[in-house]
Amino acid sequence: MEFNVMNILLDCGIILFATKALGMGLRKLGLPQVVGMILAGLLIGPALFVHTAFPGLIHPTPAEMDVLKSFSQIGVVFILFSSGLETDFREMKKSGVAATCIALAGVLVPIAFGTVVALLFMGGLGEAADHAKLMNALFIGCILSATSVGITVETLRELGRLKTRIGTTVLSAAIIDDVMGIVALSILTGLAGDGSILETLLHVAGFFVFTAVAGWVLRRAFRALVRIYPHKRRTSIFAFAACFFFAYAAEEFFGIAAITGAYMAGLMLSGLGDSQFVDRKVIVSGYMFFTPMFFAYIGISADFSGFTLSSMWFVLAFVGAGILGKILGCGAVARCFRYNKRDSAAAGVGMIARGEVALAVYATGRGLIAPAGGIDPLVATIFLILMSSILCPIGLKMVFRHPDAGKEPSDNRPHAVTISSEAIDNVHHDLTLEPVPAEGERVDPNDTKEE
């Protein structure tokens, strides 16, 4: 079916305006912008009443929807490429066994909780015998494995706990959590292709061998390119090309999700000279156009025709499983590594935030929804992002409400001394009080004023 290019231009204009306006509005309320972008897609798409009231607002034909879908797929590739670029190898190296085990629990426990919840709402645990429903349930659990590093980092920084032992551990665990979640999604998409577990693992192993070899070449080439052309747009263009090549190779050659390839391309370039410069270009290129298209497309393509009271119960159970899975899994492992109760609670609460990666997982595995009796977790995923983004900073502030909570004990604390009242009087007599200059005020050292 043909499409009208002018209609595509109109659709793009409406989508960009609506996503930015609602995104800014929700950010002023202290909520994630991504929620506003999805809400924009819901409002201008066929799912909600706005489309009925204004039928000419945006009504893309199937061919035009394919174009918007292509834009959205490029947007999600940009999201994961940027996440890979922002991953700090040094943090991962110094994280140690504790952060790795906390991250592993933060992936496996939520996946298990989500899978069980999904199976219960699809007819019971016995439905695991149905391959299609089992894949649907595992896909739902995989969405819960993602962690939003940004929300946690900003909250810990605001509380002054980012550089403490538990703050560093939570940050490292959140970074490793994303890597493990992407690997889990890759295995799941491989299994969905009716391949055996052994075949899927071989494909995943082959992809990571390819990534290691191609990544080594990429890093050397990028270093040489930056030495010749530092801070030039051409370096960003070559980095973008590498991102698209990795995404294509992952999907077409290894049966792995394209977003995994994009993430690994970013990971291979992270920590190098100009990697932050490239990341800024990704943000400008992606978040100016393609990323809003991704979030809006999710809302536009949403279908609430089958949404019932039972669906709302599933939403609540899904959100509960996502939050409790992180708190119980990460918190219990932190306790096993001899963190105190308060720090163990911080490890669990600090991992509950979800963001755009959860939506990227949803978009990638959307085809795994069982044709009969399956569950579409879109609404539940949106609610999870919203609730976890609110509860994570609140929970961390409650955990660290004591002024000394989470701070490392110092061995250089001053010892208590006893001073006589006579000594205090003598010191007080010799003291000359000087006014403290206001911020920005210059003080003349030769200007001595007596009280």
C-alpha positions in Angstrom: 0.0 0.0 0.0 1.3 3.4 -0.9 1.7 6.3 1.5 1.7 10.0 1.2 5.0 11.6 2.1 3.1 14.8 3.1 1.1 12.8 5.7 4.4 11.4 7.1 5.6 15.0 7.5 2.4 16.0 9.3 2.6 12.9 11.5 6.2 13.6 12.4 5.4 17.3 13.3 2.5 16.3 15.5 4.5 13.6 17.2 7.6 15.8 18.0 5.5 18.6 19.3 3.3 16.4 21.5 6.1 14.3 22.9 8.2 17.3 23.8 5.3 19.3 25.3 4.1 16.4 27.5 7.6 15.3 28.3 8.5 18.8 29.6 5.2 18.9 31.5 5.8 15.6 33.4 9.4 16.6 34.1 8.2 19.7 35.9 6.1 17.4 38.0 9.2 15.4 38.9 8.3 12.4 36.7 10.3 10.8 33.8 10.0 12.4 30.4 9.6 9.0 28.8 6.2 8.6 30.4 5.1 11.9 28.9 6.3 10.8 25.5 4.3 7.6 25.7 1.3 9.4 26.9 1.6 11.7 23.8 1.5 8.6 21.6 -1.6 7.3 23.4 -3.4 10.7 23.1 -2.7 11.2 19.4 -3.1 7.5 18.5 -6.3 5.4 18.1 -6.2 4.1 21.6 -7.8 7.0 23.4 -10.7 9.4 23.0 -8.6 12.2 21.4 -8.5 10.3 18.2 -12.2 9.8 18.2 -12.8 13.5 18.9 -10.3 14.7 16.3 -10.2 11.9 13.6 -8.1 14.0 11.3 -5.4 14.6 13.9 -3.2 11.6 13.1 -4.4 8.5 11.3 -1.5 6.8 9.6 -2.2 4.1 7.0 -0.6 0.7 7.5 2.2 1.7 5.1 2.7 5.0 7.0 2.8 3.0 10.3 5.6 0.9 8.8 7.6 4.1 8.2 7.0 5.3 11.7 7.9 1.8 13.0 11.2 2.1 11.1 11.9 5.4 12.7 11.1 4.0 16.1 13.5 1.0 15.6 16.3 3.4 14.8 15.4 5.3 17.9 15.7 2.3 20.2 19.1 1.4 18.6 20.3 4.9 19.5 19.1 4.5 23.1 21.1 1.3 23.6 24.1 2.7 21.7 24.1 5.7 24.1 23.7 3.4 27.1 26.8 1.4 26.0 28.8 4.6 25.5 27.9 5.8 29.0 29.0 2.5 30.6 32.1 3.0 32.7 34.5 0.1 32.4 36.5 1.3 35.3 33.5 1.1 37.6 32.8 -2.4 36.3 36.4 -3.5 37.0 36.5 -2.2 40.5 33.0 -3.3 41.4 34.2 -6.7 42.7 32.3 -9.9 43.4 29.7 -8.2 45.6 28.4 -5.9 42.9 28.4 -8.7 40.3 26.4 -11.0 42.5 23.9 -8.2 43.4 23.4 -7.5 39.7 22.9 -11.2 39.0 20.3 -11.4 41.7 18.7 -8.2 40.3 18.3 -10.0 37.0 17.3 -13.5 37.9 14.9 -12.9 40.8 12.7 -10.3 39.0 12.7 -12.6 35.9 11.5 -15.5 38.1 8.9 -13.3 39.8 7.6 -11.9 36.5 7.4 -15.3 34.9 5.4 -16.8 37.7 3.0 -13.8 37.8 2.5 -14.0 34.0 1.8 -17.7 34.1 -0.7 -17.4 36.9 -2.6 -14.8 34.9 -2.5 -17.0 31.8 -4.2 -19.9 33.5 -1.7 -21.3 36.1 1.8 -22.6 36.3 0.8 -25.6 34.3 0.7 -23.4 31.2 4.5 -23.5 31.2 4.1 -26.7 29.1 2.8 -24.4 26.3 6.0 -23.1 24.5 4.3 -19.9 23.2 2.9 -19.0 26.7 6.2 -19.9 28.4 8.0 -17.5 26.0 5.4 -14.8 26.7 5.9 -15.3 30.5 9.7 -15.2 30.2 9.5 -12.1 28.0 7.4 -10.4 30.7 9.9 -11.4 33.4 12.8 -10.1 31.2 11.2 -6.6 31.2 11.6 -6.6 34.9 15.4 -7.2 34.8 16.2 -3.7 33.5 17.4 -1.0 35.9 17.5 2.8 35.3 21.0 3.9 36.3 20.3 7.6 35.9 17.5 7.9 38.5 19.6 6.0 41.1 22.8 8.0 40.5 21.0 11.4 40.7 19.3 10.4 44.0 22.5 9.1 45.5 24.4 12.2 44.4 21.7 14.4 45.9 22.0 12.5 49.2 25.8 12.7 49.2 26.1 8.9 49.2 27.4 8.3 45.7 31.0 8.0 46.7 30.4 5.8 49.7 31.0 2.1 49.7 27.3 1.2 49.2 26.9 4.0 46.7 29.7 2.7 44.5 28.4 -0.9 44.8 24.9 0.1 43.8 26.2 2.1 40.8 28.4 -0.8 39.7 25.6 -3.3 40.1 23.2 -1.2 38.1 25.7 -1.0 35.2 26.4 -4.7 35.3 22.6 -5.4 35.6 22.0 -3.7 32.3 24.6 -5.9 30.6 23.2 -9.1 32.1 19.6 -8.0 31.2 20.6 -7.5 27.5 22.3 -11.0 27.5 19.1 -12.5 29.0 17.0 -10.9 26.3 19.4 -12.2 23.6 19.0 -15.7 24.9 15.3 -15.4 25.1 14.9 -14.1 21.5 17.1 -17.0 20.4 14.9 -19.5 22.1 11.8 -18.0 20.6 13.1 -19.0 17.2 12.4 -22.7 18.0 16.1 -23.3 18.5 17.5 -25.6 21.2 19.0 -24.2 24.3 22.5 -25.4 23.2 22.1 -23.8 19.8 21.0 -20.5 21.3 23.9 -20.5 23.7 26.3 -21.2 20.8 24.8 -18.3 18.9 25.2 -16.0 21.9 28.8 -17.2 22.5 29.6 -16.7 18.8 28.2 -13.2 18.9 30.3 -12.3 21.9 33.4 -13.7 20.2 32.6 -11.6 17.2 32.1 -8.6 19.4 35.5 -9.1 21.1 37.4 -9.4 17.8 35.5 -6.7 15.9 35.5 -4.5 19.1 39.3 -4.8 19.4 39.6 -3.6 15.8 37.0 -0.9 16.3 38.8 0.5 19.4 42.2 0.7 17.7 40.7 2.3 14.6 38.7 4.8 16.7 41.8 5.8 18.7 43.8 6.4 15.5 40.9 8.4 14.0 40.6 10.6 17.1 44.3 11.3 17.1 44.0 12.6 13.5 40.6 14.3 13.8 39.9 15.1 17.4 36.4 16.5 18.1 35.3 16.3 14.5 31.8 15.2 13.3 33.4 12.6 11.0 34.4 10.5 14.1 30.8 10.5 15.2 29.6 9.4 11.8 32.1 6.5 11.7 30.9 5.6 15.3 27.3 5.6 14.1 28.2 3.4 11.2 29.8 0.9 13.6 26.7 1.0 15.7 24.5 0.1 12.8 26.9 -2.6 11.5 26.9 -4.3 15.0 23.1 -4.1 15.3 22.7 -5.7 11.8 25.3 -8.4 12.5 23.6 -9.3 15.8 20.2 -9.8 14.3 21.0 -11.2 10.9 24.1 -13.4 11.6 23.5 -14.6 15.1 19.8 -14.3 15.7 20.4 -11.9 18.6 18.4 -8.7 19.2 19.7 -5.8 17.2 19.7 -3.6 20.4 22.3 -6.0 21.9 24.6 -5.3 18.9 24.0 -1.5 19.4 24.7 -1.7 23.1 27.9 -3.7 22.5 29.1 -1.2 19.9 28.7 1.5 22.4 30.5 -0.6 25.1 33.4 -1.1 22.8 33.8 2.6 22.3 33.2 3.6 25.9 36.1 5.2 27.9 38.0 6.2 24.8 39.0 9.7 23.8 36.0 11.5 22.2 33.5 8.8 23.4 31.7 11.5 25.4 31.8 13.7 22.3 30.2 10.9 20.2 27.6 10.3 23.0 26.6 14.0 22.8 26.1 13.6 19.1 24.0 10.5 19.7 21.8 12.4 22.1 21.4 15.2 19.7 20.7 13.0 16.7 18.6 10.4 18.5 16.7 12.5 21.1 15.9 15.2 18.7 13.9 12.9 16.3 14.3 9.1 16.5 13.9 8.5 20.2 10.6 10.5 20.5 9.4 8.5 17.5 10.2 5.3 19.4 8.2 6.3 22.6 5.4 7.8 20.6 5.1 4.7 18.4 4.6 2.5 21.4 1.7 4.7 22.5 0.2 5.0 19.0 0.3 1.2 18.4 -1.2 0.4 21.8 -4.5 -1.5 21.8 -6.7 -1.2 24.9 -9.7 -3.1 23.4 -9.1 -6.1 25.5 -8.2 -4.3 28.7 -10.4 -5.5 31.6 -10.5 -5.5 35.4 -8.3 -8.6 35.3 -5.8 -6.7 33.3 -5.6 -4.1 36.1 -4.9 -6.8 38.6 -2.1 -8.0 36.4 -0.7 -4.5 36.2 -0.6 -4.3 40.0 1.0 -7.8 40.3 3.5 -7.0 37.6 4.6 -3.7 39.3 4.7 -5.5 42.7 6.9 -8.3 41.3 9.2 -5.8 39.7 9.8 -3.8 42.8 9.9 -6.7 45.3 12.1 -8.7 43.0 14.8 -6.1 43.1 14.5 -5.3 46.8 14.5 -8.9 48.0 17.0 -10.3 45.5 19.6 -7.5 45.7 19.1 -6.8 49.3 19.5 -10.4 50.3 22.7 -10.8 48.4 24.1 -7.6 49.8 23.3 -9.0 53.3 25.3 -12.1 52.4 28.3 -9.9 51.7 28.1 -8.5 55.2 26.5 -5.2 54.4 24.5 -3.9 57.4 20.7 -3.9 57.2 20.5 -0.2 56.2 23.0 -0.6 53.3 21.4 -3.9 52.2 18.1 -2.1 52.0 19.7 0.7 50.0 21.1 -1.9 47.6 17.6 -3.2 47.0 15.8 0.1 46.8 18.4 1.7 44.6 17.9 -1.0 41.9 14.1 -0.7 41.5 14.0 2.3 39.1 13.1 1.5 35.5 13.3 3.7 32.4 13.8 3.5 28.7 15.7 0.2 28.7 12.6 -1.6 30.0 10.6 -0.1 27.0 13.4 -1.1 24.7 13.1 -4.7 26.0 9.4 -4.6 25.5 9.7 -3.3 21.9 12.3 -5.9 21.0 10.3 -8.9 22.4 6.8 -7.7 21.5 6.5 -10.6 19.0 6.8 -13.1 21.8 3.2 -12.4 23.0 1.3 -15.6 22.7 -1.4 -15.5 20.0 -4.0 -17.2 22.3 -4.2 -16.4 26.0 -1.1 -14.3 26.0 -0.6 -11.0 27.9 0.6 -7.7 26.4 2.5 -6.0 29.2 2.7 -2.5 27.7 0.4 -0.8 30.2 2.0 -2.7 33.1 5.5 -1.6 31.8 4.4 2.1 31.7 3.0 1.9 35.2 6.2 0.2 36.4 8.4 3.0 35.0 6.1 5.6 36.6 5.8 4.0 40.1 9.5 2.9 40.3 10.7 6.3 39.3 8.7 7.8 42.1 9.4 5.1 44.8 13.2 4.8 44.2 14.2 8.3 45.3 11.6 8.3 48.1 12.8 4.9 49.3 16.5 5.9 49.2 15.8 9.1 51.2 13.9 7.0 53.8 16.8 4.5 54.1 19.3 7.4 54.5 17.2 9.6 56.7 19.7 9.3 59.5 22.5 11.8 58.9 25.3 9.3 59.3 23.6 6.4 57.4 25.7 4.8 54.7 28.9 6.8 55.5 32.1 4.9 56.0 33.4 5.0 59.6 36.6 6.9 59.9 39.7 5.7 61.8 40.8 9.3 62.2 38.0 10.5 64.4 39.2 13.0 67.1 39.5 11.6 70.6 37.5 13.3 73.3 39.4 15.7 75.5 38.6 17.4 78.8 39.2 21.2 79.0 39.0 23.1 82.2 36.7 26.1 82.5 39.7 28.3 83.2 41.4 27.3 79.9 38.1 28.0 78.1 38.0 31.5 79.6 41.6 32.2 78.6 41.0 31.1 75.0 37.8 33.1 74.8 39.6 36.2 76.0 42.2 35.9 73.2 39.8 35.2 70.4 39.1 38.0 67.8 35.9 37.3 65.9 36.0 38.3 62.3 33.0 38.6 60.1 32.5 35.8 57.5 32.4 37.3 54.0 29.2 36.8 52.0 29.4 34.5 48.9 31.2 36.3 46.1 32.4 39.2 48.4 36.1 40.0 48.2 37.9 40.6 51.5 40.9 42.9 51.8 43.5 41.1 53.9 44.9 44.5 55.1 41.5 45.6 56.3 41.4 44.9 60.0 38.4 45.9 61.9 38.1 45.8 65.7 34.8 45.0 67.3 
